[in-house]
Amino acid sequence: MIESFFDSNLNRKAIAYFMEDLLASKYSLPAIEKNYERLTPDVKTSFPGKSLKASIDDMKPTSLGGIAPDIDLPDVDGNHLTLYSLRGKYVLVDFWASWCGPCRKEIPNLKMIYEKYKDRGFEIYSVSLDDKREAWITAIAELDLPWVHVSSLKGWDCPVAKRYHVTGIPKMFLLDPEGKIVAVDLRGEDLEKKVDSFFNNM
């Protein structure tokens, strides 16, 4: 029904508003981008058309196939370890928080995968959305999490979370050694199988 609606309204400026609303509600970016290209020149050059194009360009780097933006936040000791410094490894970017129940539920699986592949070129880069330093550090110690941990300690106002369009946690992005996003939001057995596929084919 949505595709049919696109087909019959490609020459209307209002369709650009509709498409941008769909993007905000997590409609497929490739589908929106494909239909954006089909808009008439008048719609593309209109205010809503330009706004839609800006939204598409903003979301592409954090969508499947995009090159993940760099992250530069302090770790628990105040040192900075950027995401780009891990190029050459498969990296799981994990947005979480100490107070997040579903995040904690996934941790045994993450620990199992990490122990299995940490010496073969796999790393986890956890970005906490905590806003209390003590709670963050205590959770890392209690849960015995041996990978990279960084945080702005600004909670949901974390600029990195906003750049990655994180609206719920856990939120995970799996990157290849070149920094390209090869999977989003895999958990449990699905995440394990995906990571297994990288190293079992080496």
N, C-alpha and C positions, 0 to 999 in steps of 0.2 A: 504493500500500500504506500509506503514511504517513497519507494523508487518511482511508482506511478505518479505520485504527487510531484516529485522532482521533474519528471518528463513533461508534465503539463504546465509547469510554472517557471521554466528556465529563463524567461524574459521578464520576470517580475522581481523588483527589488526586495520585496518582502520575503522571497525565498531564501535570500542570504541571511536574514535574521533567523529564520526557521532553522537553517543549516547550522548556524552558530550555536543556537540553543541545543541542538542535537549533540554537537561536540561537547558542550558543557555537561551533558547527561551521559557521556561516555559512549556515544554512538561511534561506530568504526571510523577512525581517521582516514584510512585509505578510501573508504566509500565516499566520505565527504569531499576529499581531495579530488576524486575522480569526477564527481558531479560539479564541483566548483569549476573545473576546466570546461565543462559544457555550458556554463552560464554565458549569456550574451555579453558582448563588450560593454554595453551600457550598464548592465548590472555589476560587472566586475569593477568598473571605474566609479561606481556610486559609493556613497559613504558606507552602507551596509556591506557592499562587496569588498571594499578595502578592509573593513573590520574583520570580515570572515577570513580573508587572506592572511591578515596578521595573526589571527588565532591559529590557523593551520600551521603557519611558520613557527609559532611559539611552541606548539605541541609536538611537532615532528621529532625534535631531538630526544624526547623522552618517551617516544612510542616505539613499537617493534620495528627494528631496522634502523633506528636513528643512532647517532653517536652521542652517548650519554654526556651531558655537560659535566665539567669538572666540579669537584667538591673540595672546599678548603675550609675545614673547621678544626678546632682544637680537640685533642684527645684528653684523656683523664689527667694527664700531666701538664696540659697546656701546650703541648707540641702539636705542630700541624703536619699531618700526613695526607697529601692530596690524593684524590681518586686516580688522577692521571699518573701518579708515581707508581701505580700498580699495573700499568700497561705491560703486556707480555704475559699476563695471567688471566685465567677465567675468574671473574669477580662477581660475587653476589652482593648487590647493594640492598641492604635490609633496613627499611625504616621501621622503627619499633619504639617502645617506651616501657619503663619499668612497671607501670601500672596497667599495661595492656595484657589482659588474659589470653586472647588468641595468639599474641606474640610469644608468650611464655609456653603455650601449648606446642608451638612449632619448634622450640629450642632443642629438644632431644633429637629431632630429625636433622637440624642444622649441625649439631655437634657431631653426629654420626657421619654426615657427608664431609664435614671439615676434617675430621680425623682421617678419613679414608683418602682424601686427595690433597691435603695441605702441602705435602712434600712433592707433589707432582704438578704444581702450578695453579692451585686454587686458593682463593682468599675470600673472606667475608668482610665487608666494609659496612659496619652498622652505624646508622645515623639515628640517634635518640631524639625523640620529641619530648623528653622530660624538660621541666623547667626548674627542677630542684636538683642541684649537683649531688647532694648526699644520697638521695633516692636512686639516682642513676648509677653512681659508683658502687653503692651497696648491692644493687641488683646484679651488676657485672660480677662482683666477688661471690655473692651467694650462689649464683647460677653457674659459676666457673666458666666464663665465656672467654676463650683464649685468642679471639681474633681482634681486628681493628675496631675501635669504638671512638666516635666523634660526636660532638653535639654543640649546638649554639646555645643550649639551655634557654631557649625562647618558646618552648612548647610548640603550639600550632602556628606561631608567628615565625618559625624557623624559615629563613629565606631559601634554604635549599629545598625544604619540603614544598614550598610554594613553586619553586622553579620546576620541580618534578611533578607538580600537580597532584600532590598527595592529599587525599581527602579522607583516608581511612587507613588504619594499620592493623596487622602488618602489611606493608607494601614492598614488593621485591622486584628488582630488575637484575636479570642475569646478563652479564657482559662477556663478550669474547675477548681474546687478547688485544684486539685493536680498539676496544671500547664500544663496539656496536652492541646494541640491545638485541639479544637473541631470544629472550623469553621474559614475560611479565606475569607476576602473581602466581607462579607455580608454588605449590606446597606439597608436603608429605611425599608420597611415593612418586608423584609426577615430577617433583623437583629432583628427587634422587635419580630417577631414570634419565632425565635430561642431562644432569651432570655426568652420570655414568657414560652416556653416549659420547661425550667429548673425549674422555680418557680411554675408553675401551677401543676407540678407533685409532689411537695414536700408535 
